[in-house]
Amino acid sequence: MTPKTEFVKFLGRGSVGSVNLVKYIKSDISLPLYAAVKTAECEEYDSLKREIQVLSKLKGCRNIVQCYDGNYTLEEDFDVGGFRVYKMVMEYASAGSLTTFMYNYKDYKLPDTLIRDFTRMILQGLVSVHSHGYVHCDLKPDNLLIFPCRDQSYELKISDFGSSRRVGEDSDCWEVDNPYMGTPIYMSPESVRDNVAEKALDLWSLGCIVLEMYTGVFPWSEVYYEDLAPVLLNGEAPVIPESLPCDARKFLETCFARNPKERGSASDLLLHQFLRGEHKMEDTISGGSSLPVSKKAMKLKIIPPKPPQFKHLKVKIRPPKPPAFSFIHVQ
């Protein structure tokens, strides 16, 4: 029997379509179930179809968002105006995205231990994505979902694969005057230059995310949008504060290596000292598979932004903390 559905609230927009929280009521169980439903119009069908195809390949993979009830097919429906729409039903993250999760902390800065745990989870997800021959291409806090666990800890999962491409594939989002495969401030120099999806792009984006979790500030927050592409192509990387732990700085230097090959792989970064030592968790790789020994991270000299170009106006990109915003927690 088809369960009854009830709209709960709007959750946000992804690279494709909008996402709503929907309650599913089945007659054979007493408690309702909640799911995040992404809805796309006809012109976005191809992108949504590509996303669910990627997710179907990653079914059951660790730290990857899963479709609701194992259903990896698009549902066809009609909106209130009578127009055809397509829906993808996914598991619901009641703690929200990493972006909204950071609002719970002073100055949006996460504790060091939590940053290391979240970084490990992102990399575990990327190991799965990359091993299946895909590049996410739009890794950012908005696309990382937080799921509360019963022991008061959290699990992070990668979502929104609408911009994903096969390794070596070009992106149809890239344009000469807007050379970005995903969200500009998380893009790597070579992706801006070449418009080719390579695994190293996701590792650069990861570095931006880790830096943001430590500082509470978007990468390139003092750079004009129109200046960003020249800055990246000029050999610059986000400045790494000296106040960060030494192993964190070295991890970020690896992520921001100018030569993509020097970033290594997601598997290599899981073995980095930043994620080992006293912060090491058991079973860091799904399935207990063995990994190659990582290469020694090369030290990268970070070229600071040119003062005349960037200091004439300080641009604050981060939105203000929303008042009294909270997610519905589902038992």
N, C-alpha and C positions, 0 to 999 in steps of 0.2 A: 504494500500500500504506500502511495506517495505521501510523504510527510507534509504537514501544513507548514507554511513559512510566514514569518512575521518580521518586518523591517524593524531594526532596533535603532541604528544611527549610522551616519556617514562617517567613514574612517579616513578617507583621503583619496588622492589620485596617484596612480603609478605612471610609468612611462607609457602605458597603454590603459585607457579606461579609468573608471572610478571604482572605489572599493567601499562596500557597505557591510555592516555587521547585521547578520540575519539569524533569527532564531528558528530552529527546525523542531517541530513538535510531532513526535510519532505516537501512535495510539498504543503501541506495545511497551512503552517505557514511561516511567513517571516523570523523569527529569528531561527538560528540553536540551537540545544540543545547539551550540553556537558555531557559526562559520563565517569567514570573511569571503564575500562574493564580489569578484571583479567583473564589471559589466562594460562591454565595449560595443560601439556602434559598428555598422557594416563596414565603414571605411577603415576601421581598425582591426578587422577580422584576421587579416594575414598575420599581423603582429601578435595577436592573442593566440592564434593557432600555433605560431612558432614557439611562443612561451610555454604552452601546455605540452608541446612535443618535447621540449627540452626537459621539463619537469618529469615527464613520463620516463625519460631515460635515467633520471636521478631518483626514481622512486625508491624509497627506503634508505637513501643515503644520509649519512650523518650530517647534521647541521644544515640541511636543505629543507625549506618549507615544503610541506606535502599537501596534496589535494585531499579534500574532505572525503572520508569514507572510501578511499582508494579509487575514486572516480576521476580518471584522466581523460575525460571527453568534454567538449564544450556543450553547454545547454543552450538551446535556441528559445528565445522568448520575445515579447513585444513590450515596449515601454508604454508609459501613460498616453503618449501621443500616437500610439499605434505603429511605431517604427520598429523594425526588426533589430534585436540586439542579441549579443552572445555573452554567456556567463561562464566563468570558471570559479568553482567553489573550493576554497582552501581552508586549512586549519587556522584558527583564530589565536593571535598572540595578544593576550589580555594586558600585557605590560607595555604594549605599543612598539614603536620603532626605537632604534638606538638614539635617534634624535630626541624624541619626547622623553625617553628614559633619562637622558642626561639633564633634563630640566629639574630632576629631583635632587640634584647635587649643587652645592655652592659653586658659583661661577661656571657651572656646567662641566666641572672637572671630575672625572671618576677616580676612585681609589686605585692605587697602583696594582694591587692584587687582582682586582676586577678587570682592569685593562689587560693584564696578561692572560687571564682566563678567556675573555672575549676574543682577544687576538688569536689564541689557540683555536677557538671554535670557528672563527672565520677561515683560518688556514685549513682546518679539517674539512670544511665545506668546499674550499677551493681545490683541495686534493681530488675530491670527487668530480667537481666540475671539469677540471683540466684533464683528468684521466679519461673522461668520456669525450674528449676532443672539443670542448667548448671554452670560450672566454666570456665572462659575465659582461664586461664592457661598461658597466655603470654601477660599480661597487661604491656605496656611500652609506652614511648612517641611516638615511631614510629607507634604504632597502635591506636593512638588517633588523630582524624582528626578535623581540625578547619574550620568552615564555617562562613564567614563574614555575618553580619546581616545589614539591611538597616540603623539602628540607630547607626552605627559605633561600635557596640559591636560584640561579637563572640559567636558562639555555638560550643561546643565540643561534638563529638560523638565517641563511641567505635567502632573499626573496626577489621578486620582480626580474624575471629573465626576458623581458620584452626587447631589450637591446642586445641580447646575447648573440654571438656569432660563432661559427666554426673557426677553429684555429687557422689562421692564414686568410680568412675571408674578409672582404671589404665591407664597410658599413654604408648603408644608404642614407644615414643621418649626416655624414661628413660632407661639408661644402667648403669651397675655397675661402669664402668670407666668414665661415663658421666651422672651422676644422675640428669638430669634436665628435667622438663616437658616443659619448655619454655626457654626464654633467661636467662642464668645463673645468672647475677647480679641482677635480679628482683625476683628470686625464694626464697621461704621461707624455713626455716630449715626442717620442717616436710615433705615438698614435696620432698626434697632431700633424706630424710631418708626413707620415706614410699612409694613413687610413687603412691599416691592416691590423686585424685582431690577433694579438699575440698574448700568450699567458703572462708575460712580464708586465703588461698593462695593469692587470688585476693586482699585482704585487706593489706597483707604484701607488695605486688607489688605496691599498691596505695601509701603506705608510702614511698617507694623508689622514686616514681614519684614526690610526693610532696616535698621531700627533694631535688630532682634534680632541681625542679622549683625554689626553694629558693637559692640554692648554685651555680647552673649552671654547676655542676660536676656530672658525673655518680656515683652511689653508688659503693663502693668497688674499687675506682679508683687506690688505692695504693696496691692492693692485686694481686699477681700472679694468673692467671687463675687456675693453678693446685692446688693452696692453698685454693681456694674459698670454695669447699665442706667441707674440714676439719674445716675452720673458722665457717661456718654456723652450722655444727654439734657440734662444741665446745661451742656453746651458745652465740655467738657474734651477734651483730646487727650493722647496720651503725651508726656512731657517729652523734649525733644531736648537731649542733653548739649552744652554749649559746646565740649567737647573734639573734637567731630566736625569734619571739614573744612567750610569755609564753604559750598561748593557742595552738599555732602551735606545740611547743615542746611536750605538753601533748597529742595532737592528734597523733603525730608521735610515742610517747611512747606506745600508745594503738595499733597502727598498727604493731609495732615491738614487741609486747608482745610475750614472748617465748611460753606460753601456748596459742594455737590457740583460745580456748574458750574465753580468756580474750580480744580478739580483737573485740568481739561482732559480729554484722552483719552490712551490708551496711546501713540498716535502722537505726541502733543504731548510727552509725557514722554521719549520716545526722543530728542527734540531738545534736552532740557534740558542746561544746561552741565555738570551732574554726569556726564553720559554722553558728553561731547564732549571737546575739547582733547586732551591727550596720551594719554588713555585710549581715545580713539575707535577702534573697530574698523571694518574695511571691510565694506560690504554689511550695514548694520545692519537694513535692512528686506528681508524675503524678496521676491524677485522684482524688487528695485530700484525699487519703486513710489515715486512722489513723495509727500511728506507736506505738509500745510499748515503754515505757520509758526506755531509755538506762541505763545500769549499770554504776556505777561510774568507770571510767577508773583507773586501778591499776597503780601505779608508777613503772616503770621498770628501774632497774639499768642497764645501758649500759656498757658492758665490753669492754674496749678499745682494739684495735688491739695490738698484742704482738710486741713490737719494734724490737726484733732480727729477727722476721719472715718476717716483711713487709718493714722495712725502708732501706733495703740494695739497693732497686731499686724502684724508683717512676714511676709507669706506667700510662701514660696519655692515656686513652681510647677514650676520646671524639675526633672526627675528627675535622680537622681545619675548620674554617668558609669558606664555598664555595664562590668563587668570583662572585659577580654580579649575584647571583642566585635569580630567582623570579618565581612565578607561574603565569599562565595566569588567569586573572580575567574575569569572565563571567558575563555580565550584565543580 
